Amino acid sequence: MDASHPGYSPSPGRMSHALAALLNQPLRPRLLVVGDVILDRYLWGDVERISPEAPIPLLKVDHREARLGGAGSVAAMLCALGAEVELAAVLAPDADGAAARALLRELNIGDDRLVEVDDRPTTVKERLLGRAQSRHPQQMMRVDYEEARPLTAAQSAALADRACQRLDDVDLVLVSDYNKGACAGSLVTRLVDAARQLGKRVVADPVRGGDYGRYAGCECITPNRLEAALATGQTIDSPQAALAAAQILLDQGVDNAIVTLDRDGMAWRGRDGRQGLFPVRPRQVYDITGAGDMVLATIGFGLAAGLDYPDVIELANVAGGLEVERLGAVPIARQELIDELSLGYRGSRQKVLPLPRLLDALARRRQAGQRIVMTNGCFDLLHPGHIVTLEDARALGDCLVVGVNSDRSVRELKGPGRPVLDEANRAHMLAALECVDHVVIFDDTSVAALVAQLRPEILAKSAAYAVHEVVGHEIVLAYGGEVRLTPMQGDFSTTSLIHKIASPVP
């Protein structure tokens, strides 16, 4: 694959197809992650009023959650991609350190490479996430608990010993440097030297504004736009400027530099003379937290699996794009990457999911703080009344799921002459609508069983019905959900349209 000039751009369809096929193989690379482990705590709640004590929002917390951050986040994301992972880091013998260890055990990541230090707390980032009118959670504030000074010489030596042991057992090493002290001093240099003696590569996500000489000898570094600008003294206001900065980074002793450019994609330059610009598909950015971790994890996974840089960067572009659509650092599963890559050449049909995959997709959305809206119907001949109802339903939450009656259930409900269009085509038409996120076909004449399985936060239906007439309303209300009626517009019905079409023209 030729990527030898700044204008390099792959063929998205062919590359997406090839990458999806590759990820469908039983790949299981083994990676070591070294760096600063952070415990991310999230406090979720509603903001319903202003505090009487000061002109500030009052967050009524209804849910708490802990996730792995920093190098721990990279490790978790690698696990979601299907890699075998080891983690070398320091943790304090405190409650937050115990919580981080418990999260690692849930991922089957051992603790034999962890070093316990008692002169600093486990680094914690606590985020307060507020919902306005029970919708759209947004980060209100972050509170950090940390001691970011470098490790002592003895602590650093102990961590280096743990990181360098059994390097021959791993395919690749990732360094996640959050400038919390773990990667200061000579740790990265010692790690790179030990890895290169065994023919192992080291890829690092570098610190902001630090001395990049500590990464000399790395196979690759992955700074973002700001980090690269601070490290090189350059203004990076275009992809071409990023390529120039990448050359300066190469001169500091690394073999490849990938500069991530948010909405502008990525710029890559290698010591072998290859380079390229990789645009990214526009996304609705929900939260940038975790995007750098996901990019590092995906690049490491791809290189360890044998991919070349152009393929690896395309894969990381997709993974980073998915990550910014989530709230907080959320691991992107390998199947999600396959689905997204498949979307590039299968179009809207990829929104039509069987029930097990839909349940997985909704679980990931809920983990990101999204509220699920559901509606249903036959949708035999899609008409303007349907469009208005669907758009209004989507506006009620963050994700709209549409349940579509199967051909068999439509015949039972409407008679032997229906449906006009088969279930696959009806689902495809709905999936082509921008307001629809997922479509699922169900075979019962009643949607109640599907509602019980999906458990939407909001069940929406046209105002042609009363709330007590909406099938599944009692299920949703019983677990604390809402039933919302959307306004009607126009007097449209599929039956009347069919009669009009069948009537002779006067």
TAMO-V116928 format. One record per pair of residues at least 6 apart in sequence whose ideal C-beta (glycine too) atoms are under 6 Angstrom apart, sorted by the first residue. I is the first residue (numbers start at 1). GAP is how many residues later the second one is. D is the distance in Angstrom with one decimal. If there is no record, write none. Layout:
{{I,GAP,D} {I,GAP,D}}
This chain:
{{1,309,5.3} {3,271,5.1} {3,273,4.3} {3,307,4.6} {4,270,5.3} {6,237,5.8} {6,271,6.0} {8,268,3.7} {12,332,5.6} {13,332,4.8} {15,299,5.6} {16,325,4.4} {16,328,3.8} {16,329,5.8} {17,328,5.5} {19,296,5.7} {19,322,5.3} {20,318,5.1} {20,321,4.0} {20,322,5.2} {23,311,5.6} {23,314,5.9} {23,315,5.1} {27,278,4.8} {29,54,5.2} {29,142,4.8} {29,275,3.5} {29,276,5.1} {30,54,4.3} {30,140,4.9} {30,141,5.2} {31,47,5.7} {31,52,5.4} {31,54,5.8} {31,139,6.0} {31,141,5.3} {31,269,5.5} {31,273,5.6} {32,54,4.8} {32,138,4.5} {32,141,4.8} {33,38,5.2} {33,41,5.1} {33,42,4.7} {33,54,5.0} {33,141,4.9} {34,54,4.6} {34,129,4.8} {34,141,5.2} {35,36,3.4} {35,140,5.6} {35,141,3.4} {35,142,5.7} {35,147,5.7} {35,148,5.9} {36,34,4.6} {36,35,5.6} {36,142,4.0} {36,144,3.9} {36,146,4.6} {37,33,5.4} {37,34,5.1} {37,35,4.3} {37,52,4.2} {37,63,5.9} {38,31,3.4} {38,32,3.7} {38,85,4.7} {38,87,5.8} {39,57,4.9} {39,60,5.8} {39,61,4.9} {39,83,5.8} {39,85,4.9} {40,27,4.5} {40,29,3.8} {40,85,5.3} {41,25,5.4} {41,85,4.4} {42,23,4.4} {42,85,5.3} {42,87,5.9} {43,18,5.0} {43,21,5.8} {43,85,5.2} {44,19,4.1} {44,85,5.0} {45,14,4.8} {45,15,4.8} {45,16,4.1} {45,17,5.0} {46,14,5.2} {46,85,5.1} {46,88,5.9} {47,10,4.6} {47,12,5.7} {47,83,4.0} {47,85,5.8} {49,9,5.5} {51,7,4.5} {59,69,5.7} {59,71,5.1} {66,33,5.4} {68,8,4.8} {68,35,5.1} {69,56,6.0} {69,260,5.9} {70,106,5.9} {70,108,4.7} {71,18,5.4} {71,105,3.9} {73,217,6.0} {73,220,4.3} {73,256,4.6} {74,102,4.8} {74,219,4.9} {74,222,5.6} {74,223,5.0} {75,10,4.9} {75,12,4.8} {75,34,5.8} {76,31,6.0} {76,255,5.0} {77,216,5.9} {77,217,5.5} {77,220,3.8} {77,254,4.5} {78,7,4.8} {78,219,4.9} {79,6,5.5} {79,28,4.8} {80,251,3.6} {80,253,4.7} {81,220,4.8} {81,253,5.0} {82,252,4.9} {83,218,5.5} {85,24,5.5} {86,27,5.8} {87,22,5.5} {88,25,4.0} {88,74,5.0} {88,75,3.9} {89,25,5.9} {90,25,4.7} {90,27,4.9} {90,69,6.0} {90,92,5.7} {91,6,4.0} {91,9,5.9} {91,23,5.6} {91,31,5.5} {92,29,5.3} {92,30,4.5} {93,23,5.5} {93,25,5.9} {94,27,5.8} {94,28,5.6} {96,26,3.9} {96,28,5.2} {97,25,4.2} {101,10,5.9} {113,49,4.3} {115,43,4.9} {115,44,4.9} {115,47,6.0} {117,38,5.5} {120,27,3.8} {121,24,5.9} {123,23,4.3} {123,57,5.2} {124,21,4.2} {125,17,5.9} {125,19,5.5} {126,17,4.5} {127,12,5.5} {127,15,5.1} {128,12,4.6} {128,13,4.7} {129,8,4.6} {129,10,5.7} {130,10,4.8} {131,6,4.7} {137,232,4.2} {148,32,5.0} {148,33,5.7} {149,32,5.7} {150,31,4.9} {150,34,3.5} {150,35,5.8} {151,30,5.1} {156,29,5.2} {156,31,5.5} {160,27,5.2} {160,30,4.9} {163,28,5.5} {164,30,4.3} {167,27,5.8} {167,28,5.8} {167,31,5.3} {167,33,5.8} {168,30,5.3} {171,133,4.1} {172,29,5.4} {172,128,5.6} {172,131,5.8} {172,132,4.1} {173,22,5.4} {173,29,4.5} {174,29,5.4} {174,122,6.0} {174,126,4.5} {175,13,5.9} {175,29,3.9} {176,29,5.4} {177,6,4.1} {177,29,5.8} {177,30,4.6} {179,28,4.3} {188,26,4.9} {192,10,5.1} {192,25,4.0} {195,7,5.1} {201,18,3.7} {202,16,4.9} {202,17,5.8} {203,16,5.6} {203,17,4.6} {203,97,5.4} {204,11,5.1} {204,14,5.0} {204,17,5.0} {205,17,5.1} {205,87,5.8} {205,91,4.4} {206,9,5.8} {206,15,5.2} {206,17,5.2} {208,19,4.9} {209,21,4.4} {212,19,4.9} {212,40,5.1} {215,6,5.3} {215,39,5.9} {216,37,3.2} {218,36,4.8} {219,36,5.2} {220,36,4.0} {221,33,5.2} {221,36,5.8} {222,36,4.9} {222,74,5.6} {224,36,4.8} {225,11,5.1} {225,36,5.3} {228,8,6.0} {228,17,4.8} {228,31,4.7} {229,7,4.8} {232,13,4.6} {232,16,4.3} {234,11,4.6} {236,6,5.1} {236,9,5.5} {239,25,5.3} {239,28,5.2} {239,38,4.7} {242,17,4.3} {242,19,5.7} {242,25,3.7} {243,24,5.0} {243,26,5.8} {246,11,4.0} {246,13,5.5} {246,21,5.9} {246,23,3.8} {247,22,5.7} {249,8,4.0} {250,7,5.7} {250,21,5.6} {255,16,4.8} {256,14,4.6} {257,12,5.6} {258,8,5.7} {258,10,4.9} {259,8,4.7} {260,6,5.4} {260,35,5.8} {265,13,4.7} {265,14,4.4} {265,15,4.0} {265,52,6.0} {266,12,4.6} {266,47,5.4} {267,10,5.6} {268,8,5.2} {268,45,5.7} {269,6,4.3} {278,35,5.0} {278,39,5.7} {280,37,4.9} {280,41,5.7} {283,38,4.9} {283,41,5.8} {283,42,5.9} {285,39,4.8} {286,39,5.2} {286,41,5.7} {287,40,4.8} {288,36,5.5} {289,39,5.3} {289,40,5.4} {290,33,5.4} {290,39,3.0} {291,29,5.0} {291,32,4.7} {291,33,5.3} {294,25,5.0} {294,26,5.6} {294,29,4.1} {294,38,5.9} {295,21,4.7} {295,25,4.7} {298,17,5.5} {298,18,4.3} {298,21,4.1} {299,13,5.4} {299,17,5.0} {302,10,3.7} {302,13,5.2} {303,9,5.8} {318,22,5.3} {319,13,5.3} {322,10,5.0} {326,42,3.9} {327,41,4.5} {327,42,4.2} {330,37,5.9} {330,38,5.4} {339,11,6.0} {342,8,5.5} {343,7,4.4} {348,83,4.1} {348,84,4.4} {349,79,5.7} {351,80,3.9} {351,87,5.7} {351,88,5.5} {352,75,4.7} {352,79,5.4} {352,87,4.6} {353,85,5.8} {358,80,5.7} {358,82,5.1} {362,10,5.7} {365,34,5.3} {370,28,3.7} {370,29,5.4} {371,26,4.0} {371,27,5.2} {371,86,4.3} {372,27,5.2} {372,84,4.6} {372,85,5.3} {373,20,5.4} {373,23,5.0} {373,24,4.0} {373,27,5.0} {373,85,4.5} {373,87,5.5} {374,27,4.7} {374,80,5.8} {374,82,3.7} {374,85,5.5} {375,18,4.9} {375,27,5.9} {375,85,4.6} {376,27,3.6} {376,71,4.5} {378,27,4.8} {378,32,5.1} {379,25,5.9} {379,47,5.2} {379,51,6.0} {380,39,4.6} {380,40,5.3} {380,114,4.7} {381,39,5.9} {381,113,4.7} {381,116,5.5} {382,47,5.2} {383,109,4.6} {384,106,5.9} {384,108,5.8} {385,105,5.7} {385,107,3.5} {388,101,4.4} {389,73,5.0} {389,97,5.2} {390,45,5.3} {391,44,4.8} {392,94,3.8} {393,7,5.6} {393,67,3.9} {393,93,5.7} {394,6,4.2} {394,41,4.0} {396,62,5.2} {396,88,5.7} {397,61,5.4} {399,38,4.6} {400,36,5.6} {400,37,5.2} {401,37,4.7} {402,28,5.3} {402,34,5.5} {402,37,5.1} {403,37,5.6} {403,39,5.3} {403,44,5.4} {403,47,5.2} {404,22,5.7} {404,23,5.2} {404,37,5.1} {406,17,5.2} {406,35,5.4} {406,37,4.4} {407,12,5.9} {407,15,5.7} {407,16,4.9} {409,34,5.7} {409,36,4.8} {410,8,5.3} {410,9,4.4} {412,33,5.4} {413,32,5.6} {423,18,5.3} {427,12,4.8} {427,14,5.8} {430,6,5.3} {430,9,5.1} {431,8,5.0} {442,8,4.7} {446,25,5.7} {447,24,5.3} {447,25,5.8} {448,23,5.6} {448,24,4.8} {451,21,3.4} {451,24,5.2} {452,23,5.2} {457,24,5.4} {458,24,4.9} {458,26,5.6} {459,13,5.8} {459,17,4.6} {459,24,5.0} {460,24,5.1} {460,26,5.8} {461,9,4.6} {462,24,5.8} {462,26,5.7} {463,22,4.3} {463,24,5.6} {463,25,5.2} {464,24,5.8} {467,6,5.8} {467,16,5.1} {470,13,5.5} {473,10,4.7} {476,7,5.7}}
